[in-house]
Amino acid sequence: MSKLIVRYVQPIDIPKLIPLIIGYLQFYNRPVPPDEKIEEMIVRFLVHPDEGVQFAAAENGELKGFATLNYIWSTTRMQKIALLNDLYVDPEHRRKGAGEGLLNAALNQAKKENLPIMRLLTAEDNKAAQALYEKTGGKAPGWRVYDYDLSSWGGIG
């Protein structure tokens, strides 16, 4: 019987990780950049682990999902915090433990780095993700998130 494992992304994973990242972008109706741009981001985490890490959920050598954990500065805490920027599992492999495994790997990594919190965002209508986060002890602190699309922002004044 095969076993799902969650581990750090490795250089050999890049060709298999790119389609998962594309699936993630499509899920959130975001533009899909060229594969080279996606590879550049993956390599950035491999070369600069002080900025964050990526995890892969794998079974029989095939990637089923991924998570991206960024380390960002928090002025209110005067230290870095963890931001779980992405958590995605291929739709055919959901509800089989990959999402929870990726979430636990990110939480363990943040704890290992002595970070005080791990923050994550998800779409308001992503009820499946919200159920997972609430099941595993996540709390929504009541903040509302705003994004500015700077490619079309003309500035103030």
C-alpha positions in Angstrom: 0.0 0.0 0.0 1.3 3.4 -0.9 1.7 6.1 1.7 1.3 9.8 1.4 4.4 11.8 2.6 4.8 15.5 3.1 8.3 16.8 2.6 10.3 19.8 1.5 10.2 20.6 -2.2 13.4 19.5 -4.0 14.8 20.6 -7.3 13.7 17.4 -8.9 10.1 18.3 -8.1 10.0 21.4 -10.3 8.5 19.8 -13.4 5.8 18.2 -11.3 5.2 21.2 -9.2 4.6 23.6 -12.0 1.2 22.0 -13.1 0.0 22.1 -9.5 0.8 25.8 -9.2 -1.0 26.3 -12.5 -4.0 24.5 -11.0 -3.9 26.7 -7.9 -3.8 29.8 -10.0 -6.7 28.6 -12.1 -8.7 27.7 -9.0 -8.4 31.3 -7.8 -9.0 32.7 -11.4 -5.6 34.3 -11.5 -3.4 34.8 -14.6 -1.1 32.0 -15.4 2.5 33.1 -16.1 4.9 31.2 -18.3 6.4 28.1 -16.8 9.8 29.8 -16.5 8.3 32.4 -14.1 6.8 29.7 -11.9 10.1 27.9 -11.9 11.9 31.1 -10.9 9.7 31.4 -7.8 10.2 27.7 -6.8 14.0 28.1 -7.2 13.9 31.3 -5.1 12.7 29.3 -2.1 15.3 26.6 -2.7 18.1 29.1 -2.8 16.8 31.5 -0.1 15.2 29.3 2.7 15.4 32.4 5.0 12.5 33.8 2.9 10.3 30.7 3.4 9.9 27.1 2.2 7.7 25.0 0.0 6.3 21.6 0.9 5.1 18.8 -1.4 2.6 16.1 -0.7 3.7 13.0 -2.6 2.5 9.5 -3.1 4.3 6.9 -5.3 6.6 9.7 -6.6 3.7 11.8 -7.8 2.9 15.2 -6.3 -0.6 15.6 -5.0 -0.4 19.0 -3.5 1.9 21.8 -2.3 2.1 24.5 0.3 4.2 27.7 0.3 5.2 29.2 3.7 6.7 32.7 3.6 8.5 34.5 6.5 7.5 38.1 6.7 8.2 40.9 9.1 5.4 42.0 11.5 5.7 45.5 12.9 3.1 44.8 15.6 5.3 41.8 16.8 8.7 43.2 16.0 9.7 39.9 14.5 9.0 37.7 11.6 5.8 35.7 11.4 4.9 32.8 9.0 2.4 33.4 6.2 1.0 30.3 4.7 0.6 31.9 1.3 -0.6 28.8 -0.6 -2.0 25.4 0.2 -3.4 23.4 -2.8 -4.2 19.8 -3.4 -5.1 18.5 -6.8 -8.9 18.1 -6.9 -8.7 14.3 -7.6 -6.7 13.8 -4.4 -8.6 16.0 -1.9 -10.1 14.7 1.4 -7.3 12.0 1.6 -5.1 13.7 4.1 -2.8 15.8 1.9 -4.2 19.1 2.9 -4.0 18.4 6.6 -0.5 17.0 6.1 0.7 20.1 4.3 -0.9 22.3 6.9 0.8 20.4 9.7 4.1 20.6 8.0 3.8 24.4 7.7 2.8 24.7 11.4 5.7 22.5 12.5 8.1 24.6 10.3 6.9 27.8 11.8 7.3 26.4 15.3 10.8 25.1 14.4 11.7 28.7 13.2 10.4 30.1 16.6 7.9 32.2 14.9 5.0 33.4 17.1 2.1 32.8 14.6 1.3 31.4 11.3 -1.2 33.4 9.3 -3.1 32.3 6.3 -5.8 33.7 4.0 -8.4 31.9 1.9 -11.2 33.0 -0.3 -14.4 33.8 1.5 -16.3 31.1 -0.5 -13.6 28.4 0.0 -15.7 26.5 2.6 -13.6 23.3 2.3 -10.4 25.1 3.3 -12.2 27.0 6.1 -13.5 23.7 7.5 -9.9 22.3 7.5 -8.5 25.3 9.2 -11.2 25.4 11.8 -10.9 21.7 12.4 -7.1 22.0 13.1 -7.5 25.0 15.5 -7.2 28.0 13.2 -9.1 31.1 14.2 -10.3 34.0 11.9 -9.3 37.2 13.8 -11.8 39.3 12.0 -9.5 41.3 9.7 -10.7 42.2 6.3 -8.1 41.9 3.5 -7.7 44.4 0.7 -5.6 44.1 -2.4 -4.5 46.9 -4.6 -3.8 46.0 -8.2 -0.8 48.3 -8.8 -0.7 47.6 -12.5 -3.8 49.7 -12.9 -3.4 52.0 -9.9 -2.8 55.6 -10.8 -1.6 57.0 -7.5 -3.1 59.5 -5.2 -3.0 63.2 -5.7 
